[in-house]
Amino acid sequence: MSNEVIVETQAGRLRGTAERGVEIFKGIPYAAPPLGDRRFRPPVKPDPWTGVRDAGAYGNMAVQSLNVFALPDDLLQIFTLAGRQKLDEDCLYLNVWTSGREGAHRPVLFWCHGGAFITGSGSSPWSDGANLCRLDDVVVVSFNHRLGALGYLHLEDIAAGDFTGAGLAGMLDIVAALEWVRDNIAQFGGDPGNVTIFGESGGGAKVSVLMAMPSAKGLFHKAIIQSGPAVQMAEREDGSRTARQMLEHLGLEPARAAELRHLPVAKILDAQVKVLASVSRAAFAERRRLGFNPVIDGHRFPGGPFAPQAPTVSRDVPLMIGSNKDEMTLFLGHMPWVTDATFDALPEALTPYLGDRAAEIVNVYRKAQPRLRPDEIAIAIVSDQGIRAPSLLMAERKIAQGGAPVFVYLFAWETPVLGGRLRSCHTLEIPFVFGNLETAELTGSDPARLALGEVMGRAWIAFARNGDPSHDGLPVWPAYSKSMRTTMIFDSVCRLDIDPYPAGRWIWESKQ
């Protein structure tokens, strides 16, 4: 049973629904549609409307390709990270869940969806914010923004015409969504002075970049990065190289780049797919600099975001950052070089990732974790290389500033689905954080998992409220430091560990 509710925003009135104690508003425009001459340009405020606008359904998803990570069919059937809405350039919409509109004191959790800047949406059933609101008195916001070439094509240095900011359009969309929160969230019971940005995978990378953008300063007050570290993003020359590849696939000279604003979006997406096909697995550790990513322009995005140090603009923002124990089973666990791995073959199989250090690194991991099978060693190595090690590097650079605390976690709960091959895979923690375990097939059906979901949800809410994820359901969780490296292990029984898997940390420190 649901009831209609009306709320007033700066652009006009909205009609949402109230369901089981949570008020829900979907498909709210936070910027004007980036169509026609607005393609590749920074967002502008939406036009106001008269009357009451219906906010009962999600808005369009950003233009994107399906299954860009080539997941196998059996995994795709239970992997519902994306939404089911229409794909369209007209995609600048956000969604709000609130546990109440009385007052304006509730912490706001602003969710950045994953998908490596090329796919995903804020309408995934995994990130539905209703259960998080039912767990405590909070407001949750999700949104869509421009992806791929439409959001991150750096034409500014090579193309004729005005393409200022085109390589950051998608991030500027996110800043616009945060500005909408600042200006309107009090009407939904949220505190615009207590906003936590959080995201997983590419969403964590978005959080990383927002922490380095001057225009985002003051629009958020805490940050959570889940399996999405971004130490270094694309430089101008990286972005220009990708832009030249796009233009070549489209048969355009830079002098004719203005024609991009009027090409059918299907042609742009087709060229994008061709550019991405050239990104080899050999460069996985530097994936944030290849393809379509935010481009450091020296102004809107001055540098880094965490290289050579943590961004000073967010010095006083507390950070929670972590990873999953077996991240890369999602992408690589089904591949023959992993499933059929032997210790003799591992160095050669890992050479595209590790270069001439492959044999050395395999030996280090085997000595540190002698009970692991060859396939488990392979996954541990690529997971640490791509996600855990850069996450810890970012934590260290953040605490070196001395401005705000950092809390580090490791998600270690293993899913039993698909014969257990995924273990603690990438994305698995999302439905735990949001409390959507009953509808997330990826987590299986064991009722025992529900308790962990409540513990994690309360930790995220505690951090959003106070800048500290500690609560009565967890062991004492001190802030991270180089001397102690305290890490919360989220599992069936949560525990605090001191520097877990140290070999998987220091072997990468020698490369940083």
Secondary structure, 3 states (H helix, E strand, C coil): CEEEEEEEECCEEEEEEEECCEEEEEEEECCCCCCHHHCCCCCCCCCCCCCEEECCCCCCECCCCCCCCCCCHHHHCCCCCCCCCCECCCCCEEEEEECCCCCCCEEEEEEECCCCCCCCCCCCHHHCCHHHHHHCCCEEEEECCCCHHHHHCCCCCCCCCCCCCHHHHHHHHHHHHHHHHHHHHHHHCEEEEEEEEEEECHHHHHHHHHCCCHHHECCECEEEEECCCCCECECHHHHHHHHHHHHHHHCCCHHHHHHHHHCCHHHHHHHHHHHHHCCCHHHHHHHHHCCCCCECCCCCCCCCECCCCCCHHHCCCCEEEEEECCCCHHHHCCCHHHHCCCCCCHHHHHHHHHHHHHHHHHHHHHHHCCCCCHHHHHHHHHHHHHHHHHHHHHHHHHHHCCCCCEEEEEECCCECCHHHCCECCCCCCHHHHHCCCCCCHHHCCCCCHHHHHHHHHHHHHHHHHHCCCCCCCCCCCCCCCCCCCEEEEECCCCEEEECCCCHHHHHHHCCC
